[in-house]
């Protein structure tokens, strides 16, 4: 005698009805905030960016020139140069006609 299980067939032996629900582990904000995430380094490859590439990357990530200057210890002039920012030239003085 075969007993049918709702939502299944005689061939699945009720696997759908017996599936256990899996819930992700719960963490509290204070527990995760108190322990910083450790990044394991396994001696992998390291890429050293040139100053210009680093400046362009930081700019593309939304950092301002002032923030880039502070974080890279480069001069404002050097950062502006890497980003192609030039100083606006002063407008020519108007000739006075007297």
C-alpha positions as CSV (number, residue, x, y, z in Angstrom):
1,X,0.0,0.0,0.0
2,X,1.3,3.4,-1.0
3,X,0.5,6.5,1.0
4,X,0.7,9.7,-1.1
5,X,2.3,12.7,0.5
6,X,0.9,16.1,-0.4
7,X,3.1,17.9,-3.0
8,X,5.1,14.8,-3.9
9,X,4.8,11.5,-5.8
10,X,5.2,7.9,-4.7
11,X,8.7,8.0,-6.0
12,X,10.2,10.9,-4.0
13,X,9.4,9.2,-0.7
14,X,8.4,12.5,0.9
15,X,11.8,14.1,0.5
16,X,10.1,17.5,0.0
17,X,8.1,17.1,3.1
18,X,11.2,16.0,5.2
19,X,13.6,18.7,4.0
20,X,15.0,20.6,7.0
21,X,14.9,24.4,6.9
22,X,18.3,25.9,7.1
23,X,18.7,29.2,8.8
24,X,21.9,31.3,8.7
25,X,23.7,31.8,12.0
26,X,22.7,35.0,13.7
27,X,25.2,37.5,14.9
28,X,24.8,40.7,16.9
29,X,26.2,44.0,15.7
30,X,28.2,44.4,18.9
31,X,29.9,41.1,18.6
32,X,31.0,41.8,15.0
33,X,32.0,45.3,15.8
34,X,34.2,44.3,18.7
35,X,36.3,41.9,16.7
36,X,37.9,43.2,13.5
37,X,37.9,41.0,10.5
38,X,41.3,39.4,10.1
39,X,42.6,39.1,6.5
40,X,44.9,36.1,6.1
41,X,47.8,36.6,3.8
42,X,49.3,33.6,2.3
43,X,52.2,35.2,0.5
44,X,50.1,35.9,-2.6
45,X,51.0,38.4,-5.3
46,X,51.3,42.1,-4.4
47,X,50.9,44.9,-6.9
48,X,52.7,48.2,-6.2
49,X,51.0,51.0,-8.1
50,X,52.9,54.0,-9.3
51,X,52.0,57.3,-7.7
52,X,50.1,58.4,-10.8
53,X,48.1,55.1,-10.9
54,X,47.3,55.3,-7.2
55,X,46.1,58.9,-7.5
56,X,43.9,58.1,-10.5
57,X,42.5,55.1,-8.6
58,X,41.7,57.1,-5.5
59,X,40.1,59.8,-7.6
60,X,37.9,57.3,-9.4
61,X,36.8,56.0,-6.0
62,X,35.5,59.5,-5.1
63,X,38.3,60.8,-3.0
64,X,38.9,64.6,-3.3
65,X,42.3,66.1,-4.1
66,X,42.8,67.1,-0.5
67,X,42.1,63.5,0.7
68,X,44.5,62.1,-1.9
69,X,47.2,64.6,-0.8
70,X,46.8,63.5,2.8
71,X,46.6,59.8,2.2
72,X,49.6,59.7,-0.3
73,X,51.8,62.4,1.2
74,X,52.2,63.8,-2.3
75,X,52.0,67.6,-2.9
76,X,48.8,69.2,-4.2
77,X,50.7,70.2,-7.4
78,X,51.8,66.5,-8.0
79,X,48.2,65.2,-7.4
80,X,46.8,67.9,-9.8
81,X,49.4,67.0,-12.3
82,X,48.5,63.3,-12.2
83,X,44.8,64.1,-12.6
84,X,45.5,66.6,-15.4
85,X,44.1,69.5,-13.4
86,X,45.7,72.8,-14.4
87,X,45.5,76.1,-12.7
88,X,43.2,78.6,-14.4
89,X,45.2,81.4,-15.9
90,X,44.4,84.8,-14.7
91,X,42.3,86.7,-17.2
92,X,44.2,89.4,-19.1
93,X,44.1,92.8,-17.5
94,X,41.7,95.1,-19.2
95,X,43.5,98.1,-20.8
96,X,42.2,101.2,-19.3
97,X,41.5,104.0,-21.8
98,X,41.9,107.4,-20.2
